[in-house]
Amino acid sequence: MRIDSLDALPGLVPGLYRGLTLHFLDTSSEHGRRVLEYLFPGVDAAAYDDFGVLPSVITVDALVIGDDYKAQVKALQRAFETPGPGQLMHPWLGPMSVILEEPASIAFSARELRVARINVRLKRVQSGGGLAQILSGLGAGVTGLIAAAQGLINLVGSRVISTARGAAVRRTVRIVNEAASAVTPPSEGARLLPEIRALLSASSPQTPATFGPWIGKAVAVLSAVSEQPAVAPAIETAAPATALAKIAVATGIASRLMAAIPTAPSDVDAALLSAVAAQFLAAAARQADYADFASRREATAYRTTVTTALAELADRAEVLGSETYQASTSELIRAARRVSSAVVVEINEVVGRLPDVLVFSADREHDAWQVAQHIAGDTPGQIEAVYLDIVSRNRPRHPAFMEGSTIEALEIR
């Protein structure tokens, strides 16, 4: 279940209804209380009875896009006709249980090929809403994913014979160290990767009981929040790693671990690799609240990277052949999907507050300073900042002679 098959058209935001993808154009919700008004003859003041919270009504205008749009529409039609509550993955409000308030509308147009328009009004079912609200939080989702990964490691320790699990732990330790060595060091955290590598090479666990704390030390470094002091220190020290640097390292290691799962020599190795990858992805998701994204492009790129990696983790966990791991991998898959949903909700909230990246077509060489004046000419105080952004974003050989077919610059707000 991928909820970030985004950008089929620019400006659309992905969501799900009963597991089926909808590309949201607009959405609104109605909230209030059920109040009954009494009017009496000869009495100016009315009387009111409060009958509790009014169930929220969610209105969704969305698109179905693709070469198989007719098949998608038929699947949605069956979903709309299915009795009982269904789950809506709202891109801003998170997961919720809903029922149809009125029949859904599906529209086709000769002016819009490979596209169908969906309009539906859904009433939120209040029962279970508290649990859904808890599970939609990013912090709770990350905690659940780490717990599910640790549960999978504990299962290996209790259900696998000592010879097999010891060999699998040693092989996994070697793969983790190789993955950490292969990641490119981020520019914003020069000391981050050496610290991770030092922690991983400091000891070599032999059993699942020591394997969990061993990997937990590295994950804790990537999950930690870097606090910026209000006053600069008297002695200049190396800047702490930024949240973006920690995200890059965590996703880089996790992707290499997941690439090793299909060729793992046994299900024990695959289970351990899945658990370690899940913990690194949990660390990357935790940093979403603290990452300083420069533009919408960076935020949506992070969202796509993390949600795609979590979907891949779920796919890898689903193919573990042994029934021994079925319950634990199912919990890991559910936890990964909850985190993926929470990341989408979190980043969709952030994207609306960020500037976009402007792209200019260049048929000839341009001077970066002239481009900056073109963008920020009405606000002279920002010209220098725009100029520096153009140089750092495009990396020309010389700022006065910018080559290439396009020039990128951050939008001014």
Helices and strands as residue ranges (DSSP letters): E 13-17, E 20-38, E 47-65, H 69-81, E 86-90, E 94-100, E 105-109, E 112-124, H 129-135, H 138-159, H 162-182, H 192-201, H 208-223, H 243-260, H 267-286, G 287-289, H 296-318, G 323-325, H 326-351, E 357-361, H 368-376, G 380-382, H 383-394, E 406-410
